[in-house]
Amino acid sequence: MLDGITAWAEALMGMPWIYLIILGTAVVDSFLPLIPSESLIIAGGAFAATQDDPNLWLLVLAGACGAWIGDNVSYGIGRWGTGPVVRWSLRGHRRERSYRWARHHIERRGGTVLVLARYLPAGRTATTMTMGVVRWSHRRFLVFDAIAVSAWSLQAGVLGYLGGRIFQDNPLLATALGIGVAVGLVFVIELVRRIRGSRQARSGVPVG
């Protein structure tokens, strides 16, 4: 069964339109975080380490372009659908917490938050939509988001590639390693965010 999955993955990664698939999934994943576009980029990087196709740099470019387009769609949804977006964001504790965190930190350090939030699936969507809601400068958004998606896609591709170099005979294991490291990075960022929020709360600083 594992051999069959590997063969299917090799065939998928060898398709000429794999770059369009990655671009499309990255677009949708930016405002509907249900499709694991990062995992697909990591898998592509793992196969790129031992095969001629796909090309690592084209994978990274496709992922970054798709994420940039998707983030701008999310920003537009927030900007032109402010009322419904705010009401939707305040439904459910987790969703409300992400929205309030994003709004509070955007007002203090918008560009930095945009870059860091790209690594947090729920925080990513909350941040880009909230930036639209608060009318954060779209020109600045375009610049900072280009930095964010480039770093995000490059990190995913390189993680997969390094895993592929380590486990050259098992690209699926290399993919799993890359995804594990990426999840670990998300955990660390979230842990640091919670610790800082806790300290601010104890010191009397509002955390949103």
C-alpha positions as CSV (number, residue, x, y, z in Angstrom):
1,M,0.0,0.0,0.0
2,L,2.8,2.4,0.9
3,D,4.5,1.7,-2.5
4,G,1.2,2.5,-4.2
5,I,0.9,5.9,-2.3
6,T,4.5,6.7,-3.2
7,A,3.9,5.9,-6.9
8,W,0.8,8.1,-6.9
9,A,2.7,10.9,-5.2
10,E,5.5,10.6,-7.7
11,A,3.1,10.8,-10.6
12,L,1.4,13.8,-9.1
13,M,4.6,15.7,-8.5
14,G,5.8,14.9,-12.0
15,M,2.7,16.5,-13.6
16,P,3.4,19.7,-15.5
17,W,0.4,21.4,-13.9
18,I,1.6,20.6,-10.3
19,Y,2.6,24.3,-10.0
20,L,-1.0,25.4,-10.9
21,I,-2.4,22.9,-8.3
22,I,-0.1,24.4,-5.6
23,L,-1.0,27.9,-6.7
24,G,-4.7,27.2,-6.5
25,T,-4.6,25.4,-3.2
26,A,-2.5,28.3,-1.7
27,V,-5.1,30.8,-2.9
28,V,-8.0,29.0,-1.3
29,D,-6.0,28.1,1.9
30,S,-5.4,31.8,2.5
31,F,-9.1,32.6,3.3
32,L,-10.5,29.1,3.8
33,P,-7.8,27.3,5.9
34,L,-9.1,23.8,5.2
35,I,-6.7,22.8,2.4
36,P,-3.1,22.0,3.5
37,S,-1.2,24.0,0.9
38,E,1.9,24.1,3.1
39,S,2.0,20.3,3.2
40,L,1.8,20.1,-0.5
41,I,4.7,22.5,-0.9
42,I,6.7,20.4,1.6
43,A,5.9,17.2,-0.3
44,G,7.0,18.9,-3.5
45,G,10.3,19.9,-1.9
46,A,10.9,16.4,-0.7
47,F,10.4,14.9,-4.2
48,A,12.4,17.7,-5.8
49,A,15.4,16.6,-3.7
50,T,15.7,13.3,-5.5
51,Q,13.9,13.8,-8.9
52,D,14.1,16.2,-11.8
53,D,10.5,17.2,-11.3
54,P,9.1,19.2,-9.7
55,N,11.5,22.2,-9.7
56,L,11.9,23.5,-6.1
57,W,12.1,27.2,-7.0
58,L,9.0,27.0,-9.2
59,L,7.2,25.3,-6.3
60,V,8.2,28.1,-4.0
61,L,7.2,30.7,-6.5
62,A,3.8,29.1,-7.1
63,G,3.1,28.8,-3.4
64,A,4.1,32.4,-2.7
65,C,2.0,33.8,-5.6
66,G,-1.0,31.7,-4.7
67,A,-0.8,32.8,-1.0
68,W,-0.3,36.4,-2.0
69,I,-3.4,36.3,-4.2
70,G,-5.4,34.6,-1.5
71,D,-4.4,37.0,1.2
72,N,-5.5,39.9,-0.9
73,V,-8.9,38.2,-1.5
74,S,-9.1,37.8,2.3
75,Y,-8.2,41.5,2.8
76,G,-10.9,42.5,0.2
77,I,-13.5,40.4,2.0
78,G,-12.7,42.2,5.2
79,R,-12.7,45.6,3.6
80,W,-15.9,45.3,1.6
81,G,-17.8,43.1,3.9
82,T,-17.0,44.6,7.2
83,G,-20.3,44.1,9.0
84,P,-20.8,40.4,8.1
85,V,-17.1,39.7,8.7
86,V,-17.1,41.2,12.2
87,R,-20.3,39.3,13.1
88,W,-18.9,36.0,11.8
89,S,-15.6,36.6,13.6
90,L,-17.4,37.1,17.0
91,R,-19.2,33.8,16.8
92,G,-17.4,31.1,18.8
93,H,-14.7,31.6,21.4
94,R,-11.7,30.5,19.3
95,R,-12.8,32.7,16.3
96,E,-13.4,35.7,18.5
97,R,-10.1,35.2,20.3
98,S,-8.2,35.2,17.0
99,Y,-10.1,38.2,15.7
100,R,-9.5,40.3,18.9
101,W,-5.8,39.2,19.0
102,A,-5.4,40.2,15.3
103,R,-7.1,43.6,15.8
104,H,-5.2,44.5,18.9
105,H,-1.8,43.7,17.4
106,I,-2.5,45.2,14.0
107,E,-3.0,48.5,15.6
108,R,0.4,48.2,17.3
109,R,2.6,46.5,14.8
110,G,0.6,45.6,11.7
111,G,3.4,44.6,9.3
112,T,5.2,42.3,11.8
113,V,2.0,40.7,12.8
114,L,1.1,40.0,9.1
115,V,4.4,38.2,8.6
116,L,4.2,36.1,11.7
117,A,0.5,35.3,11.3
118,R,1.2,33.6,8.0
119,Y,2.5,30.6,10.0
120,L,-0.7,30.3,12.0
121,P,-3.6,28.9,9.8
122,A,-6.4,30.4,11.8
123,G,-4.4,33.6,12.7
124,R,-3.5,34.1,9.1
125,T,-7.1,34.4,7.9
126,A,-8.1,36.5,11.0
127,T,-5.2,38.9,10.4
128,T,-5.7,39.5,6.7
129,M,-9.5,39.9,7.0
130,T,-9.1,42.2,10.0
131,M,-6.6,44.3,8.2
132,G,-9.3,44.9,5.6
133,V,-11.9,45.6,8.3
134,V,-9.8,48.3,9.9
135,R,-8.8,49.7,6.5
136,W,-5.1,49.1,7.1
137,S,-3.1,50.6,4.2
138,H,-3.5,48.3,1.2
139,R,-0.2,49.5,-0.2
140,R,1.7,48.5,2.9
141,F,-0.3,45.3,3.0
142,L,0.9,44.4,-0.5
143,V,4.5,44.9,0.5
144,F,4.5,43.2,3.9
145,D,2.4,40.3,2.6
146,A,4.8,39.7,-0.3
147,I,7.5,39.3,2.4
148,A,5.3,37.0,4.5
149,V,4.3,34.7,1.7
150,S,7.8,34.5,0.2
151,A,9.3,33.5,3.6
152,W,6.4,31.0,4.3
153,S,6.6,29.3,0.9
154,L,10.4,29.2,1.0
155,Q,10.4,27.7,4.5
156,A,8.0,25.0,3.4
157,G,9.9,24.1,0.2
158,V,13.3,24.0,1.9
159,L,12.0,21.9,4.8
160,G,10.7,19.4,2.3
161,Y,13.9,19.5,0.3
162,L,16.1,19.0,3.3
163,G,14.0,16.1,4.4
164,G,14.3,14.6,0.9
165,R,18.1,14.8,1.1
166,I,18.1,13.0,4.4
167,F,15.6,10.3,3.4
168,Q,16.4,10.0,-0.2
169,D,14.8,6.5,-0.5
170,N,11.6,7.5,1.2
171,P,10.1,10.8,0.1
172,L,6.9,10.2,2.1
173,L,9.0,10.0,5.3
174,A,10.8,13.1,4.3
175,T,7.4,14.8,3.8
176,A,6.3,13.7,7.2
177,L,9.5,15.1,8.8
178,G,9.0,18.4,7.1
179,I,5.4,18.7,8.2
180,G,6.4,17.7,11.7
181,V,9.0,20.5,11.8
182,A,6.5,23.0,10.4
183,V,3.9,22.0,13.0
184,G,6.6,22.4,15.7
185,L,7.3,25.9,14.4
186,V,3.6,26.8,14.6
187,F,3.6,25.4,18.2
188,V,6.6,27.5,19.2
189,I,5.1,30.7,17.7
190,E,1.8,30.1,19.4
191,L,3.5,29.3,22.7
192,V,5.5,32.5,22.6
193,R,2.3,34.5,21.7
194,R,0.5,33.0,24.7
195,I,3.4,33.7,27.1
196,R,3.6,37.3,25.9
197,G,-0.1,37.8,26.2
198,S,-0.1,36.3,29.7
199,R,2.7,38.7,30.8
200,Q,0.9,41.7,29.3
201,A,-2.3,40.7,31.1
202,R,-0.5,40.5,34.4
203,S,1.1,43.9,33.8
204,G,-2.2,45.5,33.0
205,V,-1.7,45.9,29.3
206,P,-4.8,45.1,27.3
207,V,-4.4,42.1,25.0
208,G,-7.6,42.4,23.0
